Amino acid sequence: MSDYKGFLKEKNAVDELIQDGYRIIAVKETLEGDFIEFERHLERKELQLLTADARKYIGTIIVEAKRGGHIDSYGGAFEQAGAAGS
């Protein structure tokens, strides 16, 4: 699979979770990829991102939410600053 197709697959997975009402509660960076933890009510899901572009996409989402000054901007997807990288 090309890098671009891999990125699109991971981006779509992130977008689907956010559209389903999940919010990002943690980002853990490892040598095996980034592990993004999502939560909706009491249900949690974890997504592993392998492509560099998908990792940048998550960062862009978080920065955009912080710039907007709204914790719940971008579809109600984020917690207070500091949750990422915990």
C-alpha positions as CSV (number, residue, x, y, z in Angstrom):
1,M,0.0,0.0,0.0
2,S,1.3,3.4,-0.9
3,D,2.1,5.9,1.9
4,Y,-0.8,8.1,0.7
5,K,-3.3,5.3,0.8
6,G,-2.1,4.4,4.3
7,F,-2.5,8.0,5.4
8,L,-6.0,8.1,4.0
9,K,-7.0,4.9,5.8
10,E,-5.7,6.2,9.1
11,K,-7.2,9.7,8.6
12,N,-10.6,8.3,7.8
13,A,-10.5,6.1,10.9
14,V,-9.7,9.2,13.0
15,D,-12.5,11.2,11.4
16,E,-15.0,8.4,11.8
17,L,-14.3,8.2,15.5
18,I,-14.6,12.0,16.0
19,Q,-17.9,12.1,14.0
20,D,-19.2,9.3,16.2
21,G,-18.7,11.5,19.2
22,Y,-15.4,10.2,20.5
23,R,-12.9,12.6,21.9
24,I,-9.1,12.3,22.1
25,I,-8.1,11.7,25.7
26,A,-4.4,10.7,25.2
27,V,-1.6,10.4,22.7
28,K,1.3,8.1,23.3
29,E,4.2,8.2,20.9
30,T,6.4,5.1,20.5
31,L,8.8,3.7,18.0
32,E,6.0,1.5,16.8
33,G,3.7,4.4,16.0
34,D,1.4,6.8,17.8
35,F,-1.4,5.3,20.0
36,I,-4.4,7.6,20.1
37,E,-6.9,6.9,22.9
38,F,-10.5,8.0,22.3
39,E,-13.4,8.1,24.7
40,R,-17.2,8.4,24.3
41,H,-19.1,8.3,27.6
42,L,-17.5,5.2,29.3
43,E,-16.5,3.5,26.1
44,R,-12.8,3.7,25.0
45,K,-11.1,2.9,21.8
46,E,-7.4,3.0,20.8
47,L,-6.1,3.6,17.3
48,Q,-2.5,3.1,16.2
49,L,-1.2,5.5,13.6
50,L,1.8,4.4,11.6
51,T,2.1,7.0,8.9
52,A,3.9,10.3,9.5
53,D,1.1,12.3,7.8
54,A,-1.5,10.7,10.1
55,R,0.6,11.6,13.1
56,K,0.8,15.2,11.8
57,Y,-2.9,15.2,11.2
58,I,-3.6,14.4,14.9
59,G,-1.3,17.2,15.9
60,T,-3.1,19.6,13.6
61,I,-6.5,18.6,15.1
62,I,-5.2,19.3,18.6
63,V,-3.6,22.6,17.7
64,E,-6.6,23.7,15.9
65,A,-8.8,23.0,18.9
66,K,-6.5,25.0,21.2
67,R,-6.3,27.9,18.8
68,G,-10.0,28.1,18.6
69,G,-10.1,28.5,22.3
70,H,-12.8,25.8,22.5
71,I,-12.1,22.6,24.3
72,D,-14.9,21.0,22.3
73,S,-14.1,22.4,18.9
74,Y,-13.7,20.0,16.0
75,G,-16.7,18.0,16.8
76,G,-16.4,17.8,20.6
77,A,-13.2,15.8,20.2
78,F,-10.8,17.1,22.8
79,E,-10.1,17.5,26.5
80,Q,-8.2,20.2,28.3
81,A,-4.7,21.0,27.2
82,G,-2.2,18.5,28.6
83,A,-4.1,15.4,27.7
84,A,-2.0,14.8,24.6
85,G,1.3,13.3,25.3
86,S,0.3,12.0,28.7
